């Protein structure tokens, strides 16, 4: 049976209804619904709602328990025709794109076993780039009011998981142009011969039509404590026999920031053991740490040696929390600018959950704040400022929704990141004014003056000072300051 995806704005109920009415010829008998979003349940009141889609959030998609739960739902209904699933829960999955692909693998098995169609409903406003790319890789067909359309990027599981890139690309090409299937040049037995690769300085496409196997990927959490998951959801154990977990994490973090650029032995030694003056001893320690890191990550090919330099061999399709965090922040801001406060808040909350702390939090400062090479500090500050902006952006949304106490809380969080941030202080001013709390405004202004002077900044030279006088008016501001 077929695995469909329907991408639309949940606000456009007509598109949603027309797509399914066209597909089922207006007859929804035998269609089951897993949903928790009002627009979906409102659009299809005639469908029996079998489960709250929120139950899927945080579930282990590779766990047989979930398979059995959905199988029981299908089996409880006589002659089920299709299972329609609201995928709004996916925005709260930290590994969004990988979770979509794992979901697709699960429903492919269920669809085959029970001979039932699966239709996954995606709210396009909730899809960041990596999620949309995963949808393109994961579903055989798409639905629209005009009917169903074959997905040219979908690969059968046996090709997605086991075939070479050459075989996968040839399959996609033959699907696009059937005449190519019998072309001798494309049927060459020299599979993979004379295939070049782009040099490191050429930007690489992050997402592509060919799906790398899920079980090979790494999921890397850098925000907060460093965590790495290999395969579906197995966390690496940093404490292997004879290892120093801190040094293994430092080595991984440093090589990760280098990307595809290898790091020379001497560079790595200076980062990991800045106080050791014995070159031979540092080299010995490095070789031992490389060995234990390879054990930690599950193989000798996880850290590659190139002459006297090393680099991480990160599997294709691996996930990095920093990338998703930035995508969520940008998506939330776009929705806010278009006046969709509810949509922006939902995306912002997902970003807030993902930011577990500063970059590589917990690693020794003498290694991360290294004088001779800024490999961590500037990145950490950049992400921290983004986290602060996220907080005061959330405050703007909540203030406009009239949730002033919640807005105030997010302002306070933003100022924890950076007490001198003009935008966060101005937003605090807006919230306190909206609450009518001039006493609190006075305290905040005096606190700002104190912090500014403590940082060697003249309060009058700041944007907050200008906003303070502009919003209150010169005479009122003078009274407040007194």
C-alpha positions as CSV (number, residue, x, y, z in Angstrom):
1,X,0.0,0.0,0.0
2,X,1.0,3.6,-0.4
3,X,2.7,6.0,2.0
4,X,1.3,9.5,1.3
5,X,2.2,12.9,2.6
6,X,0.0,16.0,2.5
7,X,1.7,19.3,3.1
8,X,-0.5,22.4,3.6
9,X,-1.2,25.2,6.0
10,X,-3.6,23.9,8.7
11,X,-5.2,27.3,8.5
12,X,-6.3,26.5,4.9
13,X,-8.9,23.9,5.8
14,X,-10.4,24.0,2.3
15,X,-7.1,22.8,0.8
16,X,-6.8,20.1,3.5
17,X,-10.4,18.9,3.0
18,X,-10.2,19.1,-0.8
19,X,-7.0,17.0,-1.0
20,X,-8.6,14.1,1.0
21,X,-12.0,14.4,-0.5
22,X,-10.5,14.1,-4.0
23,X,-8.4,11.1,-2.9
24,X,-11.3,9.3,-1.3
25,X,-14.0,10.5,-3.7
26,X,-15.8,12.0,-0.7
27,X,-16.2,8.7,1.0
28,X,-14.3,8.5,4.3
29,X,-15.7,5.2,5.5
30,X,-12.9,3.0,6.8
31,X,-10.6,6.1,7.4
32,X,-9.1,6.4,10.9
33,X,-7.6,9.5,12.4
34,X,-4.7,10.1,14.8
35,X,-4.8,13.9,15.6
36,X,-4.8,16.5,18.3
37,X,-4.9,19.7,16.3
38,X,-8.3,21.4,16.2
39,X,-8.1,22.2,12.5
40,X,-7.6,18.6,11.6
41,X,-10.3,17.2,13.8
42,X,-12.6,20.1,12.8
43,X,-12.1,19.4,9.1
44,X,-13.0,15.7,9.4
45,X,-15.6,15.3,12.2
46,X,-16.9,12.1,10.5
47,X,-13.6,10.2,11.0
48,X,-13.2,8.2,14.2
49,X,-10.3,9.7,16.2
50,X,-8.3,6.6,17.4
51,X,-5.6,8.3,19.4
52,X,-4.2,11.7,20.4
53,X,-1.2,12.5,18.1
54,X,0.5,14.0,21.1
55,X,1.2,10.4,22.2
56,X,3.7,10.1,19.4
57,X,5.8,13.0,20.8
58,X,9.0,11.7,22.4
59,X,8.1,8.1,21.5
60,X,10.9,5.8,20.4
61,X,10.0,5.3,16.7
62,X,12.2,2.2,16.5
63,X,10.5,0.6,19.5
64,X,8.3,-2.4,18.8
65,X,5.8,-1.0,21.4
66,X,4.8,1.8,19.2
67,X,4.5,-0.5,16.2
68,X,2.2,-2.7,18.3
69,X,0.1,0.2,19.6
70,X,-0.6,1.4,16.0
71,X,-1.2,-2.2,14.9
72,X,-3.8,-2.6,17.6
73,X,-5.5,0.6,16.5
74,X,-5.7,-0.7,12.9
75,X,-6.9,-4.1,14.1
76,X,-9.6,-2.7,16.3
77,X,-11.5,-1.3,13.3
78,X,-13.3,-3.5,10.8
79,X,-11.9,-3.2,7.3
80,X,-9.8,-0.1,7.8
81,X,-9.0,1.7,4.6
82,X,-6.5,4.4,5.7
83,X,-4.9,5.8,8.7
84,X,-4.5,9.6,8.7
85,X,-2.0,11.0,11.1
86,X,-1.6,14.6,12.2
87,X,2.2,15.2,12.2
88,X,2.1,18.5,14.2
89,X,4.0,16.7,17.0
90,X,7.2,16.6,14.9
91,X,8.1,20.2,15.7
92,X,8.8,19.1,19.3
93,X,11.1,16.3,18.2
94,X,14.7,17.5,18.6
95,X,15.9,15.3,15.8
96,X,13.0,16.4,13.5
97,X,14.3,15.3,10.1
98,X,15.5,11.9,11.4
99,X,12.3,11.4,13.3
100,X,10.3,11.9,10.1
101,X,12.4,9.3,8.3
102,X,12.1,6.9,11.2
103,X,8.3,7.5,11.1
104,X,8.3,6.7,7.4
105,X,10.1,3.4,7.9
106,X,7.6,2.4,10.6
107,X,4.6,3.1,8.5
108,X,6.0,1.5,5.5
109,X,6.1,-1.8,7.5
110,X,2.6,-1.3,8.9
111,X,1.2,-0.4,5.4
112,X,2.7,-3.5,4.0
113,X,1.5,-5.8,6.8
114,X,-2.1,-4.5,7.0
115,X,-2.6,-3.4,3.4
116,X,-3.7,0.0,4.5
117,X,-2.8,3.5,3.3
118,X,-1.0,5.9,5.5
119,X,-1.5,9.6,5.1
120,X,0.8,11.9,7.1
121,X,-0.5,15.5,7.4
122,X,2.2,18.2,7.7
123,X,1.6,21.8,8.6
124,X,4.0,23.6,6.3
125,X,4.3,26.5,8.7
126,X,5.9,24.1,11.3
127,X,8.4,22.6,8.9
128,X,12.0,24.0,9.0
129,X,14.4,23.2,6.2
130,X,15.7,19.8,7.5
131,X,12.1,18.6,8.2
132,X,10.9,19.5,4.7
133,X,13.9,17.7,3.1
134,X,13.2,14.6,5.2
135,X,9.5,14.7,4.1
136,X,10.8,14.7,0.5
137,X,13.0,11.7,1.1
138,X,10.4,9.7,3.1
139,X,7.0,9.6,1.4
140,X,6.2,7.8,-1.9
141,X,3.4,10.1,-2.9
142,X,2.0,13.5,-2.2
143,X,-1.7,14.5,-2.0
144,X,-3.2,17.8,-3.2
145,X,-6.7,18.9,-4.4
146,X,-5.6,17.9,-7.9
147,X,-5.0,14.3,-6.9
148,X,-2.0,12.3,-5.9
149,X,1.5,12.8,-7.3
150,X,4.5,10.5,-7.3
151,X,7.5,11.8,-5.3
152,X,10.5,11.7,-7.6
153,X,12.9,11.8,-4.6
154,X,11.6,8.7,-2.7
155,X,13.8,5.6,-2.6
156,X,12.6,2.1,-1.8
157,X,13.9,1.0,1.7
158,X,16.2,-1.6,0.2
159,X,17.9,1.1,-1.9
160,X,17.9,3.7,0.8
161,X,19.6,1.5,3.3
162,X,21.9,-0.8,1.4
163,X,22.6,0.4,-2.2
164,X,25.6,2.5,-3.3
165,X,25.1,6.2,-4.1
166,X,25.6,5.3,-7.8
167,X,22.7,2.8,-7.7
168,X,20.5,5.2,-5.8
169,X,21.1,8.1,-8.3
170,X,20.6,5.8,-11.3
171,X,17.2,4.7,-9.8
172,X,16.1,8.3,-9.4
173,X,17.3,9.2,-12.9
174,X,15.4,6.3,-14.5
175,X,12.3,7.3,-12.6
176,X,12.5,10.8,-13.9
177,X,13.2,9.7,-17.5
178,X,12.1,6.0,-18.1
179,X,13.9,5.9,-21.4
180,X,17.2,6.0,-19.5
181,X,16.5,2.6,-17.9
182,X,17.8,0.7,-21.0
183,X,20.6,3.1,-21.9
184,X,23.9,1.2,-22.1
185,X,25.9,4.0,-20.6
186,X,23.8,4.1,-17.5
187,X,23.9,0.3,-17.2
188,X,27.6,0.1,-17.1
189,X,29.1,-2.6,-14.9
190,X,31.8,-0.2,-13.8
191,X,29.6,1.1,-10.9
192,X,31.3,4.0,-9.1
193,X,34.2,4.1,-11.6
194,X,35.7,7.6,-12.3
195,X,33.5,9.3,-9.8
196,X,35.1,12.5,-8.5
197,X,34.3,14.4,-5.3
198,X,34.1,18.1,-4.7
199,X,37.1,19.6,-3.0
200,X,36.7,20.8,0.6
201,X,36.5,24.5,-0.3
202,X,33.3,23.9,-2.4
203,X,30.1,24.4,-0.4
204,X,28.4,21.0,0.0
205,X,24.6,20.6,-0.2
206,X,23.4,19.7,3.3
207,X,20.3,17.9,2.0
208,X,19.9,15.9,-1.2
209,X,17.5,13.5,-2.7
210,X,19.5,10.4,-1.8
211,X,18.7,9.3,1.8
212,X,21.6,8.1,4.0
213,X,20.8,5.2,6.2
214,X,19.4,6.2,9.6
215,X,21.4,3.5,11.5
216,X,24.7,5.1,10.3
217,X,24.0,8.6,11.4
218,X,25.2,10.6,14.4
219,X,23.0,12.9,16.4
220,X,25.2,15.5,18.0
221,X,24.1,17.8,20.9
222,X,26.5,20.7,21.4
223,X,24.2,23.1,23.2
224,X,24.8,22.4,26.9
225,X,26.6,19.2,27.8
226,X,28.1,17.5,24.8
227,X,26.1,14.4,23.9
228,X,26.4,12.1,20.9
229,X,24.0,9.4,19.8
230,X,25.1,6.8,17.3
231,X,22.5,5.2,15.1
232,X,18.8,5.6,16.1
233,X,19.1,6.6,19.7
234,X,22.1,4.9,21.4
235,X,24.1,7.5,23.4
236,X,27.9,7.0,23.3
237,X,29.5,6.1,26.5
238,X,32.5,8.4,27.1
239,X,33.8,6.3,29.9
240,X,35.6,3.4,28.1
241,X,38.4,1.5,29.7
242,X,41.6,3.6,30.1
243,X,40.0,6.8,28.8
244,X,39.7,10.3,30.2
245,X,36.1,11.2,29.3
246,X,36.9,15.0,29.5
247,X,39.8,14.7,27.0
248,X,37.7,12.5,24.7
249,X,34.9,15.1,24.7
250,X,37.4,17.9,24.1
251,X,39.0,16.1,21.2
252,X,35.5,15.4,19.7
253,X,34.4,19.0,20.2
254,X,37.5,20.5,18.7
255,X,37.5,18.2,15.6
256,X,33.8,18.8,15.2
257,X,34.4,22.6,14.9
258,X,37.1,21.9,12.3
259,X,34.5,20.3,10.0
260,X,36.2,18.7,7.0
261,X,39.4,20.4,7.7
262,X,41.9,18.1,9.4
263,X,43.8,19.4,12.5
264,X,47.5,18.8,12.9
265,X,48.9,16.8,15.8
266,X,50.6,19.8,17.3
267,X,47.4,21.9,17.1
268,X,45.4,19.3,18.9
269,X,48.1,18.8,21.6
270,X,48.2,22.5,22.4
271,X,44.4,22.6,22.8
272,X,44.2,19.5,25.0
273,X,47.4,19.9,27.1
274,X,48.3,23.6,27.0
275,X,50.4,23.3,30.2
276,X,52.5,20.3,29.2
277,X,55.8,21.3,27.7
278,X,57.0,17.8,26.8
279,X,56.2,17.3,23.0
280,X,56.9,13.6,23.1
281,X,54.6,13.2,26.2
282,X,51.8,15.2,24.5
283,X,52.1,13.0,21.3
284,X,51.8,9.9,23.4
285,X,48.7,11.2,25.2
286,X,47.1,12.2,21.9
287,X,47.6,8.8,20.3
288,X,46.0,7.2,23.4
289,X,43.1,9.7,23.3
290,X,42.5,9.2,19.6
291,X,42.4,5.4,20.3
292,X,39.8,5.7,23.1
293,X,37.7,8.2,21.1
294,X,37.5,5.7,18.2
295,X,36.4,3.0,20.7
296,X,33.8,5.4,22.1
297,X,32.4,6.2,18.6
298,X,32.4,2.6,17.5
299,X,35.1,2.1,15.0
300,X,38.6,3.0,13.7
301,X,37.1,4.8,10.7
302,X,35.3,7.4,12.9
303,X,38.5,9.5,13.3
304,X,40.7,9.5,10.2
305,X,44.5,10.1,10.0
306,X,45.8,12.2,7.1
307,X,49.5,12.5,7.3
308,X,50.1,14.1,10.7
309,X,46.5,15.4,11.0
310,X,43.2,14.0,12.2
311,X,39.6,14.7,11.3
312,X,36.2,13.3,12.3
313,X,34.6,11.1,9.8
314,X,31.0,12.2,10.4
315,X,28.4,10.0,8.5
316,X,26.3,11.6,5.8
317,X,23.0,12.9,7.0
318,X,24.1,13.3,10.6
319,X,22.3,15.8,12.8
320,X,23.6,18.8,14.7
321,X,21.5,20.7,17.2
322,X,23.1,24.1,16.4
323,X,21.7,23.9,12.8
324,X,18.2,23.1,13.9
325,X,18.3,25.7,16.6
326,X,19.1,28.4,14.1
327,X,16.5,27.2,11.6
328,X,13.8,27.2,14.3
329,X,14.8,30.8,15.4
330,X,14.6,32.1,11.9
331,X,11.3,30.3,11.2
332,X,9.7,31.7,14.3
333,X,10.8,35.2,13.5
334,X,9.4,34.9,9.9
335,X,6.0,33.8,11.3
336,X,6.0,36.7,13.9
337,X,6.8,39.2,11.1
338,X,3.8,37.8,9.2
339,X,1.5,38.3,12.2
340,X,1.1,34.6,13.1
341,X,1.7,34.8,16.8
342,X,0.5,31.3,17.7
343,X,2.7,29.8,15.0
344,X,5.7,31.8,16.0
345,X,5.3,30.9,19.7
346,X,5.0,27.2,18.9
347,X,8.3,27.3,16.9
348,X,10.0,29.5,19.5
349,X,9.1,27.0,22.3
350,X,10.7,24.2,20.2
351,X,13.9,26.3,19.9
352,X,13.9,27.1,23.6
353,X,13.7,23.4,24.5
354,X,16.6,22.7,22.1
355,X,18.9,25.3,23.7
356,X,20.1,23.2,26.7
357,X,22.9,25.6,27.6
358,X,26.0,27.3,26.3
359,X,28.1,25.6,23.6
360,X,30.0,22.6,25.0
361,X,29.0,23.6,28.5
362,X,31.0,21.9,31.2
363,X,34.2,21.5,29.2
364,X,37.3,23.1,31.0
365,X,37.6,26.8,30.3
366,X,41.4,26.5,30.0
367,X,40.9,24.4,26.9
368,X,37.8,26.1,25.4
369,X,39.0,29.7,26.0
370,X,42.4,29.2,24.4
371,X,44.5,32.2,23.6
372,X,46.2,30.9,20.5
373,X,43.1,29.6,18.7
374,X,39.6,30.8,19.1
375,X,37.9,27.5,18.3
376,X,35.0,27.8,20.9
377,X,34.6,31.2,22.6
378,X,33.3,33.2,19.6
379,X,30.9,30.5,18.6
380,X,29.7,30.2,22.2
381,X,29.1,33.9,22.4
382,X,27.3,33.9,19.0
383,X,24.9,31.1,20.1
384,X,24.4,32.7,23.5
385,X,23.4,36.0,21.8
386,X,21.0,34.0,19.6
387,X,19.5,32.4,22.7
388,X,19.0,35.8,24.3
389,X,17.3,37.1,21.1
390,X,15.1,34.1,21.2
391,X,14.0,35.0,24.7
392,X,13.1,38.6,24.0
393,X,11.5,37.7,20.7
394,X,9.3,35.3,22.7
395,X,8.5,38.2,25.0
396,X,7.3,40.3,22.1
397,X,4.9,37.5,21.0
398,X,3.6,36.9,24.5
399,X,3.2,40.7,25.1
400,X,1.1,41.1,22.0
401,X,-1.0,38.1,23.1
402,X,-1.6,39.8,26.4
403,X,0.4,37.3,28.5
404,X,2.5,39.9,30.2
405,X,3.7,37.9,33.2
406,X,5.1,35.2,30.8
407,X,6.6,38.0,28.6
408,X,8.3,39.4,31.7
409,X,9.8,36.0,32.5
410,X,11.3,35.7,29.1
411,X,12.8,39.2,29.3
412,X,14.5,38.2,32.5
413,X,15.9,35.1,30.8
414,X,17.3,37.3,28.0
415,X,19.0,39.6,30.4
416,X,20.6,36.7,32.2
417,X,22.4,36.0,28.9
418,X,23.4,39.6,28.5
419,X,22.4,42.3,31.0
420,X,23.5,45.1,28.6
421,X,21.5,43.9,25.6
422,X,19.7,47.0,24.3
423,X,16.9,45.0,22.7
424,X,16.2,42.9,25.8
425,X,16.2,46.0,28.0
426,X,13.9,47.9,25.7
427,X,11.5,44.9,25.6
428,X,11.6,44.9,29.4
429,X,10.6,48.5,29.3
430,X,7.7,47.7,26.9
431,X,6.4,44.9,29.2
432,X,6.6,47.0,32.4
433,X,4.8,49.9,30.7
434,X,2.1,47.5,29.5
435,X,1.7,46.3,33.1
436,X,1.5,49.8,34.3
437,X,4.3,49.1,36.8
438,X,6.2,52.4,37.1
439,X,7.8,51.4,40.3
440,X,9.4,48.3,38.7
441,X,10.4,50.4,35.7
442,X,12.3,52.8,38.1
443,X,14.1,49.9,39.7
444,X,15.0,48.4,36.3
445,X,16.3,51.7,35.0
446,X,18.5,52.3,38.1
447,X,19.8,48.7,37.8
448,X,20.6,49.3,34.1
449,X,22.6,52.4,35.1
450,X,24.5,50.4,37.6
451,X,25.3,47.6,35.2
452,X,26.3,50.0,32.5
453,X,28.7,51.9,34.7
454,X,30.1,48.6,36.0
455,X,30.9,47.7,32.4
456,X,32.4,51.1,31.6
457,X,29.5,52.2,29.4
458,X,27.8,55.6,29.7
459,X,24.0,54.9,30.0
460,X,23.3,58.0,27.9
461,X,25.1,56.3,25.0
462,X,22.9,53.3,24.9
463,X,19.8,52.5,22.8
464,X,17.9,51.7,26.0
465,X,18.4,55.3,27.3
466,X,17.0,56.7,24.1
467,X,14.1,54.3,24.1
468,X,13.4,55.1,27.7
469,X,13.0,58.8,27.0
470,X,11.2,58.3,23.8
471,X,8.5,56.0,25.2
472,X,7.9,57.9,28.4
473,X,8.4,61.4,27.1
474,X,11.2,63.6,28.4
475,X,9.3,65.1,31.4
476,X,7.9,61.7,32.6
477,X,11.2,60.1,32.2
478,X,12.9,62.7,34.4
479,X,10.3,62.1,37.1
480,X,10.8,58.4,36.9
481,X,14.6,58.8,37.2
482,X,14.2,60.9,40.3
